[in-house]
Amino acid sequence: MTEPSPDFDLIRQIHTVLVLHFVEGVKQSEIAAKLNLSTSKVNRLIAQGRRLGMVQIDIKSP
C-alpha cells in the first residue's frame, strides 16, 4: 500500500483544524496545544482552508 500524498495529509490537517475551530468552537491556542502545533501554524491553516473554499458560513434570518 502506498503512503498518503503530502497534499492529502495537509488537507486532512486543515480539515481537522477547521472542524475544531468552527464546529466545536475550540480556540486556536487550544487547537495548537492539542495538535502539537504553533498558534501561528493553526492560524495559517485556517487561512489556507478559507482560501481553498473549505469554509462556508451561512447565516439565515428568520
PDBQT receptor file of N, H, CA, C and O in Angstrom, charges set to zero:
ATOM      1  N   MET A   1       0.841  -1.178   0.000  1.00  0.00    +0.000 N 
ATOM      2  CA  MET A   1       0.000   0.000   0.000  1.00  0.00    +0.000 C 
ATOM      3  C   MET A   1       0.887   1.242   0.000  1.00  0.00    +0.000 C 
ATOM      4  O   MET A   1       1.921   1.251   0.667  1.00  0.00    +0.000 OA
ATOM      5  N   THR A   2       0.514   2.272  -0.720  1.00  0.00    +0.000 N 
ATOM      6  H   THR A   2      -0.326   2.264  -1.262  1.00  0.00    +0.000 HD
ATOM      7  CA  THR A   2       1.340   3.475  -0.816  1.00  0.00    +0.000 C 
ATOM      8  C   THR A   2       1.033   4.447   0.316  1.00  0.00    +0.000 C 
ATOM      9  O   THR A   2      -0.044   4.420   0.912  1.00  0.00    +0.000 OA
ATOM     10  N   GLU A   3       2.007   5.303   0.593  1.00  0.00    +0.000 N 
ATOM     11  H   GLU A   3       2.882   5.325   0.109  1.00  0.00    +0.000 HD
ATOM     12  CA  GLU A   3       1.839   6.343   1.602  1.00  0.00    +0.000 C 
ATOM     13  C   GLU A   3       0.893   7.416   1.074  1.00  0.00    +0.000 C 
ATOM     14  O   GLU A   3       0.880   7.680  -0.128  1.00  0.00    +0.000 OA
ATOM     15  N   PRO A   4       0.092   8.046   1.955  1.00  0.00    +0.000 N 
ATOM     16  CA  PRO A   4      -0.758   9.159   1.501  1.00  0.00    +0.000 C 
ATOM     17  C   PRO A   4       0.112  10.305   0.999  1.00  0.00    +0.000 C 
ATOM     18  O   PRO A   4       1.212  10.533   1.504  1.00  0.00    +0.000 OA
ATOM     19  N   SER A   5      -0.385  11.011   0.013  1.00  0.00    +0.000 N 
ATOM     20  H   SER A   5      -1.278  10.826  -0.397  1.00  0.00    +0.000 HD
ATOM     21  CA  SER A   5       0.389  12.124  -0.533  1.00  0.00    +0.000 C 
ATOM     22  C   SER A   5       0.437  13.272   0.473  1.00  0.00    +0.000 C 
ATOM     23  O   SER A   5      -0.462  13.409   1.303  1.00  0.00    +0.000 OA
ATOM     24  N   PRO A   6       1.486  14.099   0.404  1.00  0.00    +0.000 N 
ATOM     25  CA  PRO A   6       1.583  15.241   1.323  1.00  0.00    +0.000 C 
ATOM     26  C   PRO A   6       0.392  16.178   1.199  1.00  0.00    +0.000 C 
ATOM     27  O   PRO A   6      -0.039  16.772   2.187  1.00  0.00    +0.000 OA
ATOM     28  N   ASP A   7      -0.145  16.313  -0.015  1.00  0.00    +0.000 N 
ATOM     29  H   ASP A   7       0.205  15.831  -0.818  1.00  0.00    +0.000 HD
ATOM     30  CA  ASP A   7      -1.306  17.184  -0.201  1.00  0.00    +0.000 C 
ATOM     31  C   ASP A   7      -2.508  16.647   0.576  1.00  0.00    +0.000 C 
ATOM     32  O   ASP A   7      -3.238  17.416   1.203  1.00  0.00    +0.000 OA
ATOM     33  N   PHE A   8      -2.712  15.339   0.536  1.00  0.00    +0.000 N 
ATOM     34  H   PHE A   8      -2.120  14.715   0.026  1.00  0.00    +0.000 HD
ATOM     35  CA  PHE A   8      -3.815  14.736   1.278  1.00  0.00    +0.000 C 
ATOM     36  C   PHE A   8      -3.626  14.956   2.771  1.00  0.00    +0.000 C 
ATOM     37  O   PHE A   8      -4.576  15.298   3.476  1.00  0.00    +0.000 OA
ATOM     38  N   ASP A   9      -2.409  14.761   3.253  1.00  0.00    +0.000 N 
ATOM     39  H   ASP A   9      -1.637  14.484   2.680  1.00  0.00    +0.000 HD
ATOM     40  CA  ASP A   9      -2.131  14.968   4.678  1.00  0.00    +0.000 C 
ATOM     41  C   ASP A   9      -2.387  16.413   5.085  1.00  0.00    +0.000 C 
ATOM     42  O   ASP A   9      -2.936  16.669   6.157  1.00  0.00    +0.000 OA
ATOM     43  N   LEU A  10      -1.996  17.355   4.241  1.00  0.00    +0.000 N 
ATOM     44  H   LEU A  10      -1.550  17.148   3.370  1.00  0.00    +0.000 HD
ATOM     45  CA  LEU A  10      -2.211  18.772   4.538  1.00  0.00    +0.000 C 
ATOM     46  C   LEU A  10      -3.702  19.092   4.564  1.00  0.00    +0.000 C 
ATOM     47  O   LEU A  10      -4.172  19.771   5.476  1.00  0.00    +0.000 OA
ATOM     48  N   ILE A  11      -4.449  18.610   3.573  1.00  0.00    +0.000 N 
ATOM     49  H   ILE A  11      -4.067  18.058   2.831  1.00  0.00    +0.000 HD
ATOM     50  CA  ILE A  11      -5.887  18.865   3.525  1.00  0.00    +0.000 C 
ATOM     51  C   ILE A  11      -6.571  18.260   4.746  1.00  0.00    +0.000 C 
ATOM     52  O   ILE A  11      -7.479  18.865   5.316  1.00  0.00    +0.000 OA
ATOM     53  N   ARG A  12      -6.141  17.078   5.146  1.00  0.00    +0.000 N 
ATOM     54  H   ARG A  12      -5.403  16.586   4.683  1.00  0.00    +0.000 HD
ATOM     55  CA  ARG A  12      -6.702  16.434   6.335  1.00  0.00    +0.000 C 
ATOM     56  C   ARG A  12      -6.410  17.254   7.590  1.00  0.00    +0.000 C 
ATOM     57  O   ARG A  12      -7.271  17.395   8.458  1.00  0.00    +0.000 OA
ATOM     58  N   GLN A  13      -5.196  17.793   7.682  1.00  0.00    +0.000 N 
ATOM     59  H   GLN A  13      -4.496  17.679   6.977  1.00  0.00    +0.000 HD
ATOM     60  CA  GLN A  13      -4.830  18.621   8.827  1.00  0.00    +0.000 C 
ATOM     61  C   GLN A  13      -5.656  19.911   8.847  1.00  0.00    +0.000 C 
ATOM     62  O   GLN A  13      -6.144  20.328   9.897  1.00  0.00    +0.000 OA
ATOM     63  N   ILE A  14      -5.805  20.534   7.682  1.00  0.00    +0.000 N 
ATOM     64  H   ILE A  14      -5.409  20.196   6.829  1.00  0.00    +0.000 HD
ATOM     65  CA  ILE A  14      -6.632  21.742   7.586  1.00  0.00    +0.000 C 
ATOM     66  C   ILE A  14      -8.059  21.420   8.014  1.00  0.00    +0.000 C 
ATOM     67  O   ILE A  14      -8.656  22.164   8.792  1.00  0.00    +0.000 OA
ATOM     68  N   HIS A  15      -8.608  20.317   7.512  1.00  0.00    +0.000 N 
ATOM     69  H   HIS A  15      -8.123  19.713   6.880  1.00  0.00    +0.000 HD
ATOM     70  CA  HIS A  15      -9.977  19.919   7.852  1.00  0.00    +0.000 C 
ATOM     71  C   HIS A  15     -10.131  19.733   9.362  1.00  0.00    +0.000 C 
ATOM     72  O   HIS A  15     -11.107  20.196   9.952  1.00  0.00    +0.000 OA
ATOM     73  N   THR A  16      -9.178  19.063   9.975  1.00  0.00    +0.000 N 
ATOM     74  H   THR A  16      -8.385  18.687   9.496  1.00  0.00    +0.000 HD
ATOM     75  CA  THR A  16      -9.226  18.835  11.420  1.00  0.00    +0.000 C 
ATOM     76  C   THR A  16      -9.245  20.154  12.180  1.00  0.00    +0.000 C 
ATOM     77  O   THR A  16     -10.035  20.331  13.107  1.00  0.00    +0.000 OA
ATOM     78  N   VAL A  17      -8.372  21.080  11.785  1.00  0.00    +0.000 N 
ATOM     79  H   VAL A  17      -7.730  20.936  11.031  1.00  0.00    +0.000 HD
ATOM     80  CA  VAL A  17      -8.300  22.385  12.446  1.00  0.00    +0.000 C 
ATOM     81  C   VAL A  17      -9.598  23.160  12.244  1.00  0.00    +0.000 C 
ATOM     82  O   VAL A  17     -10.107  23.772  13.183  1.00  0.00    +0.000 OA
ATOM     83  N   LEU A  18     -10.135  23.137  11.026  1.00  0.00    +0.000 N 
ATOM     84  H   LEU A  18      -9.722  22.639  10.263  1.00  0.00    +0.000 HD
ATOM     85  CA  LEU A  18     -11.372  23.867  10.737  1.00  0.00    +0.000 C 
ATOM     86  C   LEU A  18     -12.546  23.323  11.544  1.00  0.00    +0.000 C 
ATOM     87  O   LEU A  18     -13.343  24.097  12.074  1.00  0.00    +0.000 OA
ATOM     88  N   VAL A  19     -12.660  22.011  11.641  1.00  0.00    +0.000 N 
ATOM     89  H   VAL A  19     -12.013  21.382  11.210  1.00  0.00    +0.000 HD
ATOM     90  CA  VAL A  19     -13.755  21.411  12.412  1.00  0.00    +0.000 C 
ATOM     91  C   VAL A  19     -13.625  21.778  13.885  1.00  0.00    +0.000 C 
ATOM     92  O   VAL A  19     -14.603  22.173  14.520  1.00  0.00    +0.000 OA
ATOM     93  N   LEU A  20     -12.421  21.649  14.427  1.00  0.00    +0.000 N 
ATOM     94  H   LEU A  20     -11.626  21.328  13.911  1.00  0.00    +0.000 HD
ATOM     95  CA  LEU A  20     -12.227  22.006  15.833  1.00  0.00    +0.000 C 
ATOM     96  C   LEU A  20     -12.583  23.472  16.087  1.00  0.00    +0.000 C 
ATOM     97  O   LEU A  20     -13.233  23.795  17.081  1.00  0.00    +0.000 OA
ATOM     98  N   HIS A  21     -12.156  24.352  15.187  1.00  0.00    +0.000 N 
ATOM     99  H   HIS A  21     -11.628  24.090  14.379  1.00  0.00    +0.000 HD
ATOM    100  CA  HIS A  21     -12.342  25.780  15.405  1.00  0.00    +0.000 C 
ATOM    101  C   HIS A  21     -13.781  26.232  15.149  1.00  0.00    +0.000 C 
ATOM    102  O   HIS A  21     -14.397  26.860  16.011  1.00  0.00    +0.000 OA
ATOM    103  N   PHE A  22     -14.315  25.916  13.974  1.00  0.00    +0.000 N 
ATOM    104  H   PHE A  22     -13.815  25.406  13.274  1.00  0.00    +0.000 HD
ATOM    105  CA  PHE A  22     -15.618  26.453  13.585  1.00  0.00    +0.000 C 
ATOM    106  C   PHE A  22     -16.800  25.620  14.051  1.00  0.00    +0.000 C 
ATOM    107  O   PHE A  22     -17.855  26.180  14.349  1.00  0.00    +0.000 OA
ATOM    108  N   VAL A  23     -16.662  24.312  14.125  1.00  0.00    +0.000 N 
ATOM    109  H   VAL A  23     -15.805  23.857  13.883  1.00  0.00    +0.000 HD
ATOM    110  CA  VAL A  23     -17.779  23.464  14.520  1.00  0.00    +0.000 C 
ATOM    111  C   VAL A  23     -17.801  23.267  16.033  1.00  0.00    +0.000 C 
ATOM    112  O   VAL A  23     -18.846  23.395  16.671  1.00  0.00    +0.000 OA
ATOM    113  N   GLU A  24     -16.642  22.955  16.596  1.00  0.00    +0.000 N 
ATOM    114  H   GLU A  24     -15.793  22.850  16.078  1.00  0.00    +0.000 HD
ATOM    115  CA  GLU A  24     -16.593  22.663  18.031  1.00  0.00    +0.000 C 
ATOM    116  C   GLU A  24     -16.292  23.895  18.879  1.00  0.00    +0.000 C 
ATOM    117  O   GLU A  24     -16.418  23.846  20.102  1.00  0.00    +0.000 OA
ATOM    118  N   GLY A  25     -15.896  25.003  18.242  1.00  0.00    +0.000 N 
ATOM    119  H   GLY A  25     -15.794  25.042  17.248  1.00  0.00    +0.000 HD
ATOM    120  CA  GLY A  25     -15.674  26.245  18.968  1.00  0.00    +0.000 C 
ATOM    121  C   GLY A  25     -14.400  26.284  19.801  1.00  0.00    +0.000 C 
ATOM    122  O   GLY A  25     -14.321  27.033  20.774  1.00  0.00    +0.000 OA
ATOM    123  N   VAL A  26     -13.415  25.495  19.436  1.00  0.00    +0.000 N 
ATOM    124  H   VAL A  26     -13.479  24.886  18.645  1.00  0.00    +0.000 HD
ATOM    125  CA  VAL A  26     -12.155  25.447  20.186  1.00  0.00    +0.000 C 
ATOM    126  C   VAL A  26     -11.275  26.625  19.765  1.00  0.00    +0.000 C 
ATOM    127  O   VAL A  26     -11.167  26.935  18.579  1.00  0.00    +0.000 OA
ATOM    128  N   LYS A  27     -10.654  27.271  20.735  1.00  0.00    +0.000 N 
ATOM    129  H   LYS A  27     -10.741  27.020  21.699  1.00  0.00    +0.000 HD
ATOM    130  CA  LYS A  27      -9.770  28.401  20.447  1.00  0.00    +0.000 C 
ATOM    131  C   LYS A  27      -8.507  27.935  19.735  1.00  0.00    +0.000 C 
ATOM    132  O   LYS A  27      -8.061  26.800  19.902  1.00  0.00    +0.000 OA
ATOM    133  N   GLN A  28      -7.944  28.834  18.942  1.00  0.00    +0.000 N 
ATOM    134  H   GLN A  28      -8.306  29.756  18.807  1.00  0.00    +0.000 HD
ATOM    135  CA  GLN A  28      -6.744  28.497  18.179  1.00  0.00    +0.000 C 
ATOM    136  C   GLN A  28      -5.608  28.039  19.087  1.00  0.00    +0.000 C 
ATOM    137  O   GLN A  28      -4.894  27.094  18.750  1.00  0.00    +0.000 OA
ATOM    138  N   SER A  29      -5.433  28.679  20.210  1.00  0.00    +0.000 N 
ATOM    139  H   SER A  29      -6.013  29.447  20.485  1.00  0.00    +0.000 HD
ATOM    140  CA  SER A  29      -4.357  28.291  21.129  1.00  0.00    +0.000 C 
ATOM    141  C   SER A  29      -4.579  26.885  21.686  1.00  0.00    +0.000 C 
ATOM    142  O   SER A  29      -3.621  26.141  21.896  1.00  0.00    +0.000 OA
ATOM    143  N   GLU A  30      -5.846  26.519  21.924  1.00  0.00    +0.000 N 
ATOM    144  H   GLU A  30      -6.624  27.124  21.753  1.00  0.00    +0.000 HD
ATOM    145  CA  GLU A  30      -6.162  25.183  22.419  1.00  0.00    +0.000 C 
ATOM    146  C   GLU A  30      -5.941  24.132  21.327  1.00  0.00    +0.000 C 
ATOM    147  O   GLU A  30      -5.466  23.031  21.602  1.00  0.00    +0.000 OA
ATOM    148  N   ILE A  31      -6.290  24.485  20.083  1.00  0.00    +0.000 N 
ATOM    149  H   ILE A  31      -6.675  25.381  19.860  1.00  0.00    +0.000 HD
ATOM    150  CA  ILE A  31      -6.048  23.582  18.957  1.00  0.00    +0.000 C 
ATOM    151  C   ILE A  31      -4.548  23.338  18.814  1.00  0.00    +0.000 C 
ATOM    152  O   ILE A  31      -4.104  22.209  18.606  1.00  0.00    +0.000 OA
ATOM    153  N   ALA A  32      -3.779  24.414  18.929  1.00  0.00    +0.000 N 
ATOM    154  H   ALA A  32      -4.139  25.332  19.098  1.00  0.00    +0.000 HD
ATOM    155  CA  ALA A  32      -2.324  24.308  18.802  1.00  0.00    +0.000 C 
ATOM    156  C   ALA A  32      -1.762  23.344  19.842  1.00  0.00    +0.000 C 
ATOM    157  O   ALA A  32      -0.937  22.488  19.523  1.00  0.00    +0.000 OA
ATOM    158  N   ALA A  33      -2.208  23.484  21.071  1.00  0.00    +0.000 N 
ATOM    159  H   ALA A  33      -2.878  24.180  21.331  1.00  0.00    +0.000 HD
ATOM    160  CA  ALA A  33      -1.723  22.600  22.131  1.00  0.00    +0.000 C 
ATOM    161  C   ALA A  33      -2.166  21.157  21.895  1.00  0.00    +0.000 C 
ATOM    162  O   ALA A  33      -1.387  20.223  22.087  1.00  0.00    +0.000 OA
ATOM    163  N   LYS A  34      -3.411  20.983  21.481  1.00  0.00    +0.000 N 
ATOM    164  H   LYS A  34      -4.043  21.742  21.326  1.00  0.00    +0.000 HD
ATOM    165  CA  LYS A  34      -3.971  19.646  21.265  1.00  0.00    +0.000 C 
ATOM    166  C   LYS A  34      -3.276  18.904  20.123  1.00  0.00    +0.000 C 
ATOM    167  O   LYS A  34      -3.061  17.694  20.201  1.00  0.00    +0.000 OA
ATOM    168  N   LEU A  35      -2.923  19.647  19.049  1.00  0.00    +0.000 N 
ATOM    169  H   LEU A  35      -3.098  20.629  18.985  1.00  0.00    +0.000 HD
ATOM    170  CA  LEU A  35      -2.327  19.023  17.868  1.00  0.00    +0.000 C 
ATOM    171  C   LEU A  35      -0.813  19.186  17.802  1.00  0.00    +0.000 C 
ATOM    172  O   LEU A  35      -0.183  18.810  16.814  1.00  0.00    +0.000 OA
ATOM    173  N   ASN A  36      -0.232  19.754  18.867  1.00  0.00    +0.000 N 
ATOM    174  H   ASN A  36      -0.744  20.059  19.670  1.00  0.00    +0.000 HD
ATOM    175  CA  ASN A  36       1.213  19.973  18.931  1.00  0.00    +0.000 C 
ATOM    176  C   ASN A  36       1.707  20.846  17.771  1.00  0.00    +0.000 C 
ATOM    177  O   ASN A  36       2.690  20.523  17.104  1.00  0.00    +0.000 OA
ATOM    178  N   LEU A  37       1.002  21.953  17.551  1.00  0.00    +0.000 N 
ATOM    179  H   LEU A  37       0.204  22.215  18.092  1.00  0.00    +0.000 HD
ATOM    180  CA  LEU A  37       1.349  22.926  16.516  1.00  0.00    +0.000 C 
ATOM    181  C   LEU A  37       1.521  24.283  17.186  1.00  0.00    +0.000 C 
ATOM    182  O   LEU A  37       1.100  24.480  18.326  1.00  0.00    +0.000 OA
ATOM    183  N   SER A  38       2.141  25.216  16.470  1.00  0.00    +0.000 N 
ATOM    184  H   SER A  38       2.483  25.056  15.544  1.00  0.00    +0.000 HD
ATOM    185  CA  SER A  38       2.195  26.579  16.991  1.00  0.00    +0.000 C 
ATOM    186  C   SER A  38       0.863  27.267  16.692  1.00  0.00    +0.000 C 
ATOM    187  O   SER A  38       0.143  26.874  15.774  1.00  0.00    +0.000 OA
ATOM    188  N   THR A  39       0.550  28.284  17.470  1.00  0.00    +0.000 N 
ATOM    189  H   THR A  39       1.135  28.603  18.216  1.00  0.00    +0.000 HD
ATOM    190  CA  THR A  39      -0.681  29.033  17.236  1.00  0.00    +0.000 C 
ATOM    191  C   THR A  39      -0.661  29.691  15.866  1.00  0.00    +0.000 C 
ATOM    192  O   THR A  39      -1.694  29.773  15.201  1.00  0.00    +0.000 OA
ATOM    193  N   SER A  40       0.506  30.161  15.437  1.00  0.00    +0.000 N 
ATOM    194  H   SER A  40       1.345  30.095  15.977  1.00  0.00    +0.000 HD
ATOM    195  CA  SER A  40       0.591  30.792  14.115  1.00  0.00    +0.000 C 
ATOM    196  C   SER A  40       0.365  29.763  13.001  1.00  0.00    +0.000 C 
ATOM    197  O   SER A  40      -0.197  30.103  11.960  1.00  0.00    +0.000 OA
ATOM    198  N   LYS A  41       0.792  28.521  13.203  1.00  0.00    +0.000 N 
ATOM    199  H   LYS A  41       1.249  28.245  14.049  1.00  0.00    +0.000 HD
ATOM    200  CA  LYS A  41       0.548  27.460  12.216  1.00  0.00    +0.000 C 
ATOM    201  C   LYS A  41      -0.955  27.186  12.118  1.00  0.00    +0.000 C 
ATOM    202  O   LYS A  41      -1.485  27.016  11.020  1.00  0.00    +0.000 OA
ATOM    203  N   VAL A  42      -1.631  27.142  13.246  1.00  0.00    +0.000 N 
ATOM    204  H   VAL A  42      -1.200  27.279  14.138  1.00  0.00    +0.000 HD
ATOM    205  CA  VAL A  42      -3.086  26.936  13.249  1.00  0.00    +0.000 C 
ATOM    206  C   VAL A  42      -3.761  28.079  12.502  1.00  0.00    +0.000 C 
ATOM    207  O   VAL A  42      -4.665  27.852  11.698  1.00  0.00    +0.000 OA
ATOM    208  N   ASN A  43      -3.323  29.299  12.765  1.00  0.00    +0.000 N 
ATOM    209  H   ASN A  43      -2.588  29.484  13.417  1.00  0.00    +0.000 HD
ATOM    210  CA  ASN A  43      -3.881  30.460  12.082  1.00  0.00    +0.000 C 
ATOM    211  C   ASN A  43      -3.672  30.365  10.574  1.00  0.00    +0.000 C 
ATOM    212  O   ASN A  43      -4.583  30.658   9.801  1.00  0.00    +0.000 OA
ATOM    213  N   ARG A  44      -2.475  29.958  10.154  1.00  0.00    +0.000 N 
ATOM    214  H   ARG A  44      -1.735  29.720  10.783  1.00  0.00    +0.000 HD
ATOM    215  CA  ARG A  44      -2.189  29.804   8.718  1.00  0.00    +0.000 C 
ATOM    216  C   ARG A  44      -3.032  28.698   8.093  1.00  0.00    +0.000 C 
ATOM    217  O   ARG A  44      -3.492  28.841   6.960  1.00  0.00    +0.000 OA
ATOM    218  N   LEU A  45      -3.241  27.604   8.811  1.00  0.00    +0.000 N 
ATOM    219  H   LEU A  45      -2.868  27.488   9.731  1.00  0.00    +0.000 HD
ATOM    220  CA  LEU A  45      -4.067  26.517   8.295  1.00  0.00    +0.000 C 
ATOM    221  C   LEU A  45      -5.520  26.963   8.113  1.00  0.00    +0.000 C 
ATOM    222  O   LEU A  45      -6.165  26.593   7.133  1.00  0.00    +0.000 OA
ATOM    223  N   ILE A  46      -6.027  27.748   9.046  1.00  0.00    +0.000 N 
ATOM    224  H   ILE A  46      -5.503  28.049   9.842  1.00  0.00    +0.000 HD
ATOM    225  CA  ILE A  46      -7.385  28.283   8.914  1.00  0.00    +0.000 C 
ATOM    226  C   ILE A  46      -7.471  29.209   7.706  1.00  0.00    +0.000 C 
ATOM    227  O   ILE A  46      -8.419  29.128   6.925  1.00  0.00    +0.000 OA
ATOM    228  N   ALA A  47      -6.486  30.084   7.551  1.00  0.00    +0.000 N 
ATOM    229  H   ALA A  47      -5.716  30.149   8.185  1.00  0.00    +0.000 HD
ATOM    230  CA  ALA A  47      -6.471  30.995   6.402  1.00  0.00    +0.000 C 
ATOM    231  C   ALA A  47      -6.383  30.215   5.090  1.00  0.00    +0.000 C 
ATOM    232  O   ALA A  47      -7.039  30.563   4.108  1.00  0.00    +0.000 OA
ATOM    233  N   GLN A  48      -5.578  29.170   5.079  1.00  0.00    +0.000 N 
ATOM    234  H   GLN A  48      -5.045  28.887   5.876  1.00  0.00    +0.000 HD
ATOM    235  CA  GLN A  48      -5.436  28.359   3.872  1.00  0.00    +0.000 C 
ATOM    236  C   GLN A  48      -6.742  27.636   3.558  1.00  0.00    +0.000 C 
ATOM    237  O   GLN A  48      -7.128  27.530   2.394  1.00  0.00    +0.000 OA
ATOM    238  N   GLY A  49      -7.416  27.143   4.578  1.00  0.00    +0.000 N 
ATOM    239  H   GLY A  49      -7.102  27.229   5.523  1.00  0.00    +0.000 HD
ATOM    240  CA  GLY A  49      -8.712  26.494   4.387  1.00  0.00    +0.000 C 
ATOM    241  C   GLY A  49      -9.734  27.451   3.796  1.00  0.00    +0.000 C 
ATOM    242  O   GLY A  49     -10.529  27.068   2.938  1.00  0.00    +0.000 OA
ATOM    243  N   ARG A  50      -9.712  28.697   4.257  1.00  0.00    +0.000 N 
ATOM    244  H   ARG A  50      -9.066  29.008   4.954  1.00  0.00    +0.000 HD
ATOM    245  CA  ARG A  50     -10.610  29.717   3.688  1.00  0.00    +0.000 C 
ATOM    246  C   ARG A  50     -10.281  29.957   2.219  1.00  0.00    +0.000 C 
ATOM    247  O   ARG A  50     -11.181  30.019   1.382  1.00  0.00    +0.000 OA
ATOM    248  N   ARG A  51      -8.986  30.094   1.903  1.00  0.00    +0.000 N 
ATOM    249  H   ARG A  51      -8.255  30.044   2.584  1.00  0.00    +0.000 HD
ATOM    250  CA  ARG A  51      -8.576  30.334   0.512  1.00  0.00    +0.000 C 
ATOM    251  C   ARG A  51      -8.968  29.178  -0.399  1.00  0.00    +0.000 C 
ATOM    252  O   ARG A  51      -9.298  29.386  -1.567  1.00  0.00    +0.000 OA
ATOM    253  N   LEU A  52      -8.933  27.970   0.128  1.00  0.00    +0.000 N 
ATOM    254  H   LEU A  52      -8.666  27.801   1.077  1.00  0.00    +0.000 HD
ATOM    255  CA  LEU A  52      -9.276  26.790  -0.659  1.00  0.00    +0.000 C 
ATOM    256  C   LEU A  52     -10.791  26.577  -0.773  1.00  0.00    +0.000 C 
ATOM    257  O   LEU A  52     -11.241  25.647  -1.442  1.00  0.00    +0.000 OA
ATOM    258  N   GLY A  53     -11.571  27.439  -0.121  1.00  0.00    +0.000 N 
ATOM    259  H   GLY A  53     -11.205  28.195   0.423  1.00  0.00    +0.000 HD
ATOM    260  CA  GLY A  53     -13.023  27.318  -0.187  1.00  0.00    +0.000 C 
ATOM    261  C   GLY A  53     -13.589  26.242   0.723  1.00  0.00    +0.000 C 
ATOM    262  O   GLY A  53     -14.702  25.763   0.506  1.00  0.00    +0.000 OA
ATOM    263  N   MET A  54     -12.833  25.864   1.734  1.00  0.00    +0.000 N 
ATOM    264  H   MET A  54     -11.929  26.253   1.910  1.00  0.00    +0.000 HD
ATOM    265  CA  MET A  54     -13.280  24.814   2.642  1.00  0.00    +0.000 C 
ATOM    266  C   MET A  54     -14.190  25.357   3.751  1.00  0.00    +0.000 C 
ATOM    267  O   MET A  54     -14.792  24.579   4.492  1.00  0.00    +0.000 OA
ATOM    268  N   VAL A  55     -14.291  26.683   3.868  1.00  0.00    +0.000 N 
ATOM    269  H   VAL A  55     -13.802  27.315   3.267  1.00  0.00    +0.000 HD
ATOM    270  CA  VAL A  55     -15.111  27.303   4.903  1.00  0.00    +0.000 C 
ATOM    271  C   VAL A  55     -16.278  28.034   4.246  1.00  0.00    +0.000 C 
ATOM    272  O   VAL A  55     -16.085  28.887   3.380  1.00  0.00    +0.000 OA
ATOM    273  N   GLN A  56     -17.482  27.688   4.671  1.00  0.00    +0.000 N 
ATOM    274  H   GLN A  56     -17.638  26.995   5.375  1.00  0.00    +0.000 HD
ATOM    275  CA  GLN A  56     -18.673  28.401   4.213  1.00  0.00    +0.000 C 
ATOM    276  C   GLN A  56     -19.489  28.737   5.445  1.00  0.00    +0.000 C 
ATOM    277  O   GLN A  56     -19.853  27.849   6.216  1.00  0.00    +0.000 OA
ATOM    278  N   ILE A  57     -19.775  30.008   5.632  1.00  0.00    +0.000 N 
ATOM    279  H   ILE A  57     -19.480  30.729   5.006  1.00  0.00    +0.000 HD
ATOM    280  CA  ILE A  57     -20.573  30.438   6.760  1.00  0.00    +0.000 C 
ATOM    281  C   ILE A  57     -21.897  30.925   6.213  1.00  0.00    +0.000 C 
ATOM    282  O   ILE A  57     -21.932  31.810   5.358  1.00  0.00    +0.000 OA
ATOM    283  N   ASP A  58     -22.988  30.353   6.699  1.00  0.00    +0.000 N 
ATOM    284  H   ASP A  58     -22.960  29.635   7.394  1.00  0.00    +0.000 HD
ATOM    285  CA  ASP A  58     -24.321  30.647   6.204  1.00  0.00    +0.000 C 
ATOM    286  C   ASP A  58     -25.185  31.130   7.353  1.00  0.00    +0.000 C 
ATOM    287  O   ASP A  58     -25.437  30.383   8.298  1.00  0.00    +0.000 OA
ATOM    288  N   ILE A  59     -25.636  32.364   7.281  1.00  0.00    +0.000 N 
ATOM    289  H   ILE A  59     -25.431  32.971   6.514  1.00  0.00    +0.000 HD
ATOM    290  CA  ILE A  59     -26.491  32.916   8.329  1.00  0.00    +0.000 C 
ATOM    291  C   ILE A  59     -27.844  33.214   7.705  1.00  0.00    +0.000 C 
ATOM    292  O   ILE A  59     -27.936  33.920   6.701  1.00  0.00    +0.000 OA
ATOM    293  N   LYS A  60     -28.885  32.672   8.304  1.00  0.00    +0.000 N 
ATOM    294  H   LYS A  60     -28.811  32.098   9.120  1.00  0.00    +0.000 HD
ATOM    295  CA  LYS A  60     -30.231  32.862   7.778  1.00  0.00    +0.000 C 
ATOM    296  C   LYS A  60     -31.053  33.668   8.755  1.00  0.00    +0.000 C 
ATOM    297  O   LYS A  60     -31.027  33.416   9.959  1.00  0.00    +0.000 OA
ATOM    298  N   SER A  61     -31.771  34.622   8.245  1.00  0.00    +0.000 N 
ATOM    299  H   SER A  61     -31.792  34.827   7.267  1.00  0.00    +0.000 HD
ATOM    300  CA  SER A  61     -32.633  35.454   9.068  1.00  0.00    +0.000 C 
ATOM    301  C   SER A  61     -34.007  34.797   9.155  1.00  0.00    +0.000 C 
ATOM    302  O   SER A  61     -34.481  34.237   8.166  1.00  0.00    +0.000 OA
ATOM    303  N   PRO A  62     -34.649  34.855  10.307  1.00  0.00    +0.000 N 
ATOM    304  CA  PRO A  62     -35.985  34.239  10.437  1.00  0.00    +0.000 C 
ATOM    305  C   PRO A  62     -37.021  34.972   9.586  1.00  0.00    +0.000 C 
ATOM    306  O   PRO A  62     -38.192  34.591   9.576  1.00  0.00    +0.000 OA
TER     307      PRO A  62
